[in-house]
Amino acid sequence: MTSAHLVGHAHSRHGRGRVTKRPGGILRPPRLIAPQELNLFSDRLDDARERESTVRDFALLRDLTLSADDYNS
């Protein structure tokens, strides 16, 4: 709960940000990813791109076929 102050700012969370999370301020490097996981992720991206391309091609051919049918009838 904050209270009205005549001078300065109201601080609702005292002491926050002053305490170091780890002793000595040691920063850890990011976790390494196994090469197999990267390959699986890459394969999934390739599959998704191929699926998008297939759907796009199908939609284009369907639209061309429908417009040709409308034109011929």
C-alpha positions as CSV (number, residue, x, y, z in Angstrom):
1,M,0.0,0.0,0.0
2,T,1.3,3.4,-0.9
3,S,0.8,6.6,1.1
4,A,0.7,10.1,-0.1
5,H,4.0,11.9,0.3
6,L,4.4,15.7,0.2
7,V,8.0,15.4,-1.0
8,G,9.6,12.8,-3.1
9,H,8.1,9.6,-4.6
10,A,5.9,7.0,-3.0
11,H,7.8,3.6,-2.7
12,S,5.5,0.6,-2.4
13,R,8.3,-2.0,-2.6
14,H,11.1,-1.1,-0.4
15,G,14.5,-2.8,-0.9
16,R,13.6,-4.3,-4.2
17,G,16.5,-4.4,-6.6
18,R,19.2,-3.8,-3.9
19,V,19.8,-7.4,-3.1
20,T,22.0,-9.5,-5.5
21,K,20.3,-12.6,-6.6
22,R,23.6,-14.6,-6.7
23,P,26.5,-14.1,-4.3
24,G,29.3,-12.2,-5.9
25,G,27.2,-11.3,-8.9
26,I,28.2,-14.3,-10.8
27,L,26.5,-14.5,-14.2
28,R,26.0,-18.0,-15.8
29,P,26.4,-18.5,-19.5
30,P,23.3,-19.6,-21.4
31,R,22.5,-23.3,-21.4
32,L,24.0,-25.1,-24.4
33,I,21.6,-26.9,-26.7
34,A,22.4,-30.4,-27.9
35,P,23.1,-30.7,-31.7
36,Q,20.4,-33.3,-32.0
37,E,17.8,-30.9,-30.7
38,L,19.0,-28.2,-33.2
39,N,18.6,-30.7,-36.0
40,L,15.1,-31.7,-34.9
41,F,14.1,-28.0,-34.7
42,S,15.6,-27.4,-38.2
43,D,13.8,-30.4,-39.6
44,R,10.5,-29.1,-38.1
45,L,11.1,-25.7,-39.7
46,D,11.8,-27.3,-43.1
47,D,8.6,-29.4,-42.8
48,A,6.6,-26.3,-41.9
49,R,8.0,-24.4,-44.9
50,E,7.3,-27.3,-47.2
51,R,3.7,-27.6,-45.9
52,E,3.1,-23.9,-46.4
53,S,4.5,-24.1,-50.0
54,T,2.3,-27.1,-50.8
55,V,-0.8,-25.4,-49.4
56,R,0.0,-22.2,-51.3
57,D,0.5,-24.1,-54.5
58,F,-2.8,-26.0,-54.0
59,A,-4.7,-22.8,-53.3
60,L,-3.2,-21.1,-56.4
61,L,-4.1,-24.1,-58.7
62,R,-7.6,-24.3,-57.2
63,D,-8.2,-20.6,-57.8
64,L,-6.9,-20.9,-61.4
65,T,-9.1,-24.0,-62.0
66,L,-12.2,-22.3,-60.6
67,S,-11.6,-19.1,-62.6
68,A,-11.1,-21.2,-65.8
69,D,-14.3,-23.0,-65.1
70,D,-16.2,-19.7,-64.6
71,Y,-14.7,-18.4,-67.8
72,N,-15.6,-21.5,-69.8
73,S,-19.1,-21.7,-68.6
